[in-house]
Amino acid sequence: MTLKIFLNYTLSFIMWLVIGRAILSFFTKDPKNPIYGLFVRVTEPIYKVTRKIFPKATTIFIIITIVILRIIIVKYL
């Protein structure tokens, strides 16, 4: 497996996790919910890094950033 394919799949997986967290947040924000808690634990490091760089970053901003990174990786690597 090449680096390009690996990075593309990794960013795709991260993107779907962030989308899943956004969708679940419409239904519940209870941290005791095991599914929502799992999504929060997995995606929170991504949110922390993004919020350090862009303090007012929203979920849609994070998704758009990941999509742009995927396009750049697929096109230029």
Secondary structure, 3 states (H helix, E strand, C coil): CCHHHHHHHHHHHHHHHHHHHHHHHHHCCCCCCHHHHHHHHHHHHHHHHHHHHCCCCCHHHHHHHHHHHHHHHHHHC
